[in-house]
Amino acid sequence: MPARATGDKHVPSTERPPAPATAREHGLNPLQRLIQQRLRERGWSYGEVARRGGLPRSTVYTLAQTRNLTRPPRPATIDALAKGLDVPVSAVRAAAAESTGLHYYDEAPAGGEEPGDQEDPGDRERKLLIASIDELTPEDRRHVAALVESLRNRTSPEPEER
């Protein structure tokens, strides 16, 4: 791929997704489809999405091109990608999880807020634990279960951070 000296404003056409939806898109994972669709709808480049979300362009490009994600992107990357794509965080979170073989279910937000906008940090940790449990080996799940059981059975519970 040729190097660019002009920055991210003009991306060579070889790096833009094809304008019409093609048969090639059927082989994409859900996160790739979401990114490609938004780029087509808005006429944006990877660089524009990266700038809008505060991400490195290489991160957006990699997520848009990697068919077999082994794990979902970090929560901060998901948040920034959602901002860059101008879509709800829940849409990116669900697409990223499904792209790794997980299924993430957001509850309907109360009062029309997007999940994650006013989310308590403890809720985010809870969701991460639930979403990632299937990534663990059976032995690792036993270790996590033993840790959780020991924490629940301790005699003097620590006060909650709320």
C-alpha positions in Angstrom: 0.0 0.0 0.0 1.5 3.4 -0.9 2.5 5.7 1.9 0.6 9.0 2.3 2.2 12.3 3.0 -1.0 14.2 3.1 -2.6 12.8 6.3 -6.0 11.3 6.7 -8.1 13.8 4.8 -8.0 12.0 1.5 -7.8 8.2 1.7 -6.9 6.3 -1.5 -9.9 4.6 -3.0 -8.3 1.2 -2.3 -8.7 1.9 1.4 -12.4 3.0 1.2 -15.1 0.4 1.4 -16.9 -0.3 -1.9 -19.8 2.1 -2.5 -22.5 -0.4 -3.1 -23.1 -3.4 -0.8 -21.4 -6.4 -2.4 -21.5 -10.1 -2.1 -18.1 -9.8 -0.4 -19.9 -8.1 2.6 -21.7 -11.4 3.4 -18.4 -12.8 4.7 -17.8 -9.9 7.1 -18.3 -10.1 10.8 -20.9 -7.8 12.4 -18.4 -5.2 13.5 -16.9 -5.0 10.0 -20.4 -4.7 8.5 -21.3 -1.9 10.9 -18.1 0.1 10.1 -18.4 -0.5 6.4 -22.1 0.5 6.4 -21.4 3.8 8.3 -18.5 4.7 6.0 -20.7 4.2 3.0 -23.7 6.0 4.4 -21.7 9.1 5.5 -19.0 9.0 2.8 -16.3 9.0 5.5 -12.8 7.5 5.4 -11.2 5.5 8.2 -9.2 8.6 9.0 -12.4 10.7 9.4 -13.9 8.1 11.8 -10.6 8.0 13.7 -10.5 11.8 14.1 -14.1 12.0 15.2 -13.6 9.3 17.8 -10.1 10.2 19.0 -8.7 6.9 17.8 -5.6 6.0 15.8 -6.5 5.5 12.1 -4.8 2.2 12.2 -7.2 1.0 14.9 -10.3 1.8 12.8 -8.7 0.2 9.8 -7.7 -2.9 11.7 -11.2 -3.3 13.1 -12.7 -2.8 9.7 -10.5 -5.3 8.0 -10.1 -8.1 10.7 -12.6 -10.9 10.0 -11.7 -13.2 12.9 -11.5 -11.1 16.1 -10.3 -13.2 19.0 -11.6 -10.8 21.6 -13.7 -7.7 21.6 -11.9 -4.3 21.6 -11.4 -2.6 24.9 -14.4 -0.6 26.3 -12.6 2.7 25.7 -12.0 1.7 22.0 -15.7 0.7 21.7 -16.8 4.0 23.1 -14.5 6.0 20.8 -15.5 4.0 17.8 -19.2 4.6 18.5 -18.4 8.3 18.7 -16.5 8.2 15.5 -19.2 6.3 13.7 -21.9 8.4 15.3 -23.9 5.3 16.4 -25.0 4.2 19.9 -22.3 2.6 22.1 -24.7 -0.4 22.5 -24.6 -1.0 18.7 -20.8 -1.2 18.6 -20.6 -3.2 21.8 -23.1 -5.8 20.5 -21.4 -6.0 17.0 -18.0 -6.4 18.6 -19.1 -9.1 21.0 -20.9 -11.0 18.2 -17.9 -10.7 16.0 -15.9 -12.7 18.6 -18.7 -15.3 19.0 -20.3 -13.8 22.1 -23.8 -12.4 22.3 -24.2 -9.2 24.3 -27.6 -8.0 25.3 -28.2 -4.4 26.5 -31.3 -3.8 28.5 -33.6 -1.0 27.2 -32.4 2.2 28.8 -34.7 4.1 31.1 -35.5 7.6 30.1 -34.1 7.3 26.6 -30.5 7.4 27.7 -27.9 5.4 25.9 -26.3 2.6 28.0 -22.9 3.8 29.1 -23.8 7.5 29.1 -24.6 7.6 32.8 -23.4 4.2 33.6 -22.0 3.4 37.0 -18.4 2.0 36.8 -19.6 -1.1 38.8 -22.2 -1.8 36.1 -19.5 -1.7 33.4 -17.4 -4.2 35.3 -20.4 -6.4 35.8 -21.2 -6.4 32.0 -17.6 -7.1 31.2 -17.5 -10.1 33.5 -20.7 -11.5 32.0 -19.7 -10.9 28.4 -16.3 -12.4 28.8 -17.2 -15.6 30.8 -17.4 -17.6 27.6 -13.9 -16.7 26.6 -12.5 -18.5 29.7 -11.5 -22.2 29.7 -13.5 -24.5 31.9 -10.6 -24.6 34.4 -10.4 -20.7 34.5 -14.2 -20.6 35.0 -13.8 -22.9 38.0 -11.1 -20.5 39.4 -13.3 -17.5 38.9 -16.3 -19.3 40.5 -14.1 -20.2 43.5 -13.0 -16.6 43.9 -16.5 -15.3 43.6 -17.7 -17.8 46.2 -14.9 -16.9 48.6 -15.7 -13.2 48.2 -19.4 -13.8 48.9 -18.7 -15.9 52.0 -16.2 -13.6 53.7 -17.3 -12.6 57.2 -16.8 -8.8 57.0 -18.0 -7.5 53.7 -16.3 -4.3 52.5 -18.5 -1.3 51.9 -19.7 -0.8 48.4 -18.2 2.1 46.3 -21.3 4.0 45.4 
